[in-house]
Amino acid sequence: MELKENQAALILESDETGEITVNVSSPDENGLSCALCHAIAMKLMNDEKLQAELMEMLEGEEGEEEGEDEGEDEGTGE
């Protein structure tokens, strides 16, 4: 994906151990979108409460996906 001059991207990468790294890409390193992505990246890396909330959300989604697979016939009366 090629970014426009006024765009920035937050890039999350996971390694084989599950460690997440956060990078920012932007053609304009001094632009507002780049500054905002850097602020979000810093928040993701340094805010333990936010990290815990995100992990809870992911765990909830995994449980929902498992429940969907098991309960596909729910509500059909069969």
C-alpha positions as CSV (number, residue, x, y, z in Angstrom):
1,M,0.0,0.0,0.0
2,E,1.4,3.4,-0.9
3,L,0.5,6.2,1.4
4,K,-0.4,9.7,0.3
5,E,1.4,12.7,1.6
6,N,-1.3,13.4,4.2
7,Q,-1.5,9.8,5.4
8,A,0.3,7.7,8.0
9,A,0.0,4.1,9.0
10,L,0.4,2.3,12.3
11,I,2.0,-1.1,11.6
12,L,1.7,-3.9,14.2
13,E,3.9,-6.9,13.7
14,S,4.0,-10.1,15.8
15,D,6.9,-12.5,16.0
16,E,7.0,-16.2,16.6
17,T,6.8,-15.7,20.4
18,G,3.8,-13.4,20.2
19,E,5.8,-10.3,20.9
20,I,4.2,-7.3,19.2
21,T,6.2,-4.4,17.7
22,V,4.6,-1.1,16.7
23,N,6.0,1.0,13.8
24,V,4.8,4.1,12.0
25,S,5.1,4.8,8.3
26,S,4.4,8.1,6.6
27,P,5.8,10.1,3.7
28,D,5.5,13.2,5.8
29,E,7.3,12.6,9.1
30,N,6.3,16.1,10.3
31,G,2.6,15.9,9.4
32,L,-0.4,15.7,11.8
33,S,-1.3,12.1,10.8
34,C,2.2,10.9,11.5
35,A,2.3,12.7,14.8
36,L,-1.0,11.1,15.8
37,C,0.2,7.6,14.8
38,H,3.3,8.2,16.9
39,A,1.2,9.2,19.9
40,I,-1.0,6.1,19.5
41,A,2.1,3.9,19.2
42,M,3.5,5.4,22.4
43,K,0.2,4.8,24.1
44,L,0.0,1.2,23.0
45,M,3.6,0.5,24.1
46,N,3.4,2.3,27.5
47,D,-0.1,2.1,28.8
48,E,-0.5,-1.2,30.7
49,K,-4.2,-0.6,31.4
50,L,-4.9,-0.1,27.7
51,Q,-2.9,-3.3,26.9
52,A,-5.0,-5.2,29.4
53,E,-8.2,-3.8,27.9
54,L,-7.2,-4.8,24.4
55,M,-6.2,-8.4,25.6
56,E,-9.6,-8.7,27.3
57,M,-11.3,-7.6,24.0
58,L,-9.3,-10.2,22.1
59,E,-10.1,-13.0,24.6
60,G,-13.8,-12.0,24.4
61,E,-13.7,-12.2,20.6
62,E,-12.1,-15.7,20.7
63,G,-14.8,-16.9,23.1
64,E,-17.5,-15.5,20.8
65,E,-16.0,-17.2,17.7
66,E,-15.9,-20.5,19.6
67,G,-19.5,-20.0,20.7
68,E,-20.7,-19.2,17.2
69,D,-19.2,-22.5,15.9
70,E,-20.9,-24.5,18.6
71,G,-24.2,-22.8,18.5
72,E,-24.9,-22.4,14.8
73,D,-28.3,-24.1,15.2
74,E,-29.4,-21.9,18.1
75,G,-32.7,-20.1,17.5
76,T,-33.8,-22.4,14.7
77,G,-35.8,-24.7,17.0
78,E,-33.9,-27.7,15.7
